[in-house]
């Protein structure tokens, strides 16, 4: 546990020292004179996209021209399976009731004190 605390402290110190350099660099950039404006150049126009020939879409046969699908043969019927009857479930035993009254604890009298002579 102590090693973790030492590692965390070292990491925090290293992070703090690294952020000091960032602060100094930001201040340095703020104190620089303003940048001169750069000359702008004009870009050449984009070339035009040539007109390409459109491909022709082949014609497909119409759905009515297809041959009809073959019919499925009738499946054989399965014989009926006799139904099994289950015996009736036994009745559940009754759950004993938990007493709701708390019995009183007998109070014992303290032992007699020893007599002094």
Beta strands, then each sheet from edge to edge (+ up, - down):
end
